Amino acid sequence: MSTSTPAGKGPTTRELILDRAYELAREDGLEGLSIGALALSTGMSKSGVFAHFGSREQLQLALLESVATRFVEFIKTPALREARGLPRLRKLAERWCEWSRIHQSGCVLLSAVVEYDGRDGALRQSVLRQQAGWRDELRRAIKLAIDAGHLRVDTDPTQLAFEIYALMLGLHHDAGLFGYEEARHRTELALERLFASCRYMEPEVGR
């Protein structure tokens, strides 16, 4: 890049490339993403795209990081406005359902899990870090709900995070096959039953 390039122009162009790469990856997955296809789609030269990322793998890694940031901001930022405890945990689940609605045609993060779960290398490690980081966010929200007295003290945060995640995978799977609204309805019922199973039972009157 020329030293006369205005400040900020590089990062802006990089973000524009990543935005287009995101749309392509939603259709074809990360493995279907190439420097050539991206150059054609953005109207840039291959060398122009290459200058921002250096290699196809670096492009894929940058895209994974970018999408992971989008995902966390879309779900976590609104949830942080809710009171600590079950209200915040419910909001996380609600926003996650909304993410699934928007990404019915293709979620790059879920596709990446399938593409790289049986491989070694930097891409698999990136996927693993992203998934583990999100599980940590769920566990943190669950622990806050326990501390607030909204969930029983014997609730296992790791197990509950796993079960919430499994329901969201079910939502994404069923939405494409049977329709989003029905899948979300079933998911919300399952989430409520799951949360209820972890709450303290109110004592019956007279006992």
N, C-alpha and C positions, 0 to 999 in steps of 0.2 A: 504494500500500500504506500502511495506517495506521502511524503512528509507534509505536503500541502493540503492533504485531505482535511476538511473542516472537522473540528472536534464533534464527536457524536455520530458522524455519518457512518462509520464502520459498524458500531453496535446496532444502529437502526437498520441498516441493510441486513445484518446478521439475523435480527429478529424477524424481518420480513421473509427471509429465506426459511427460517424455522416455522413460521406460520404456514407457509405453503407446504413444507415438508410434513407438517402435522396433518394436513388434509390428505396428502398422498398416502401417508402411513395408515390413516384410518381406513383407506380402501384396500391397500395391499400389504399392510403390516410393515414392520421395520426391515424385514428381509427383502421386501419388494422395493425398498427405497434405494435409489442410485443417484450419483452425482449428475449423470447424463439426463435422467428423467427430470430431476429437479431444475437443472439448468434450462431445459426446454420449457418447463412449466412457468418459470419465473422470467423467461426472456433474457437470461444471462448466459454468458459463456461458461463452459465447464471450468476453465481456469479461474473465472470470477468466483464461482461457488467454492472451488477447491481452496482458494486463497483464504476463505473464512474458516474452513474446517480442517484442511490438510489431508483428510482421507474419508472414505465412506464410513469407517467405524467411528471416527471422531464426530461425524455428522450424526450418526445414530445415537451416540452417547449424549451429545448435546441436546438432541430432540427428547430423549428419555428424561433428562434432567428438567427440560422446559415443561414437559407435560406433567411430570410429578409435581412441579411447583404450581401449575395451574390447578391440579387436582386438590392439593392441600389448601390452597387459597380459596377455592370454590366451596369447599366443605367446612374447613376449620374456621375461617374468618367470621362467617355469620354465626357459627356455633358459639364462638367466644363472647358474643353479645348476650347469650343466655346465662342464667344463673348456674353456678357450679352444681354438678350433681346430675340427676336424671334429666332435668330440662335440657342441659347441654348435650348429654348423650343422645337424647331423642332428636335434637336438632342435627347432630352429626349424621344420624341415620336418615333423617328427612332429606338433607342436602345430598347425601350419597345416592338416594333414590332418584333425586332430580338429575344428578350427573348421569345416571344410567339412562334416564329418559332422553337426555340430549345426545348421548353417545350410543344410541341403539344401533346405528349403522356401523359402528366400529369404535372400540376403546383401545387406544394404543397401548395402554398399560397392561390390560388383560391379554391382548394379543402377544405382547412381549413375554409374558409369563409362559405362554404356550410355546412360543418360538425358541426360547432360550433355557427352559427348565432342564433340558438334558445335555446342555453344552457347557464347556469350560470357556473361560475368557472374560474380558472386561465387560462385555455386554451382559452376561449372566450375573456378574458381580454387581453391576449397576441395578439390574432388576431386583436382585436379592436385597440390596440396601434400601431400595425404595419400598419394597413390600414390608421389610422388617421395620422400617421407620414408621410406616402407617400403622402397623400392629402396635407399636409403642404408643402412638397417639391414642389409639382406642383404649389401650390398657390404662393410660394416664386418665382418660375421661372416666373410665369405670372406677378406678381407685378414688377419684374425687366424689363419685356418687356413693361409694361405700363410706368415705369419710363424712359425707353430709348426712348419712343415716338413711339415704334413699334405697340402698341395697344392703342385703345382709352382710355382716362382717365375714362370713365364711364363703362369700362369693369369690370364685377363682377368676381374677381378671384375664388371665391368659386364655382360659377356656371360654369365657364369655366373649372375648374379642374374636376367637376362632369361630364361634357360632354366629355372631353378627356377620362376619366376613362371608361365611358359608351361605347365609341367607341372601346377601347381596349378589353373590355369584349365581344363585338360583334365580334372582330377579333378572339379571342380565341374560341368562340362558333362556328363560321362559318368555321374556319380552319379545324376542325375535321370532319365537315359534307360535305363541298363543296370543300375543298382543300385550302392549305395555300396561294398560289400565288394569286388566285382570291380574297380571303378574305383580303389579305394585300393591293392589288390594290384598293379595295373599301374603305378600311380604310384610305388609304393615300388621296384619293379624298375627303373623308368626312372631314379629318383633315384640308386640304387646304381650303375647303369651310368654315369651322368653324373659322380658323384664319382670313380669308378674311372678315368675318362678323364682326370681332372685330378691323379691321384696319381702319385708316382714309381713306376716299374716296378722290381720286385725283380730283380736280376741272376740269370740262370739258373746253377745249380751247374755248375762246370767251365768257365765262360767268364770 
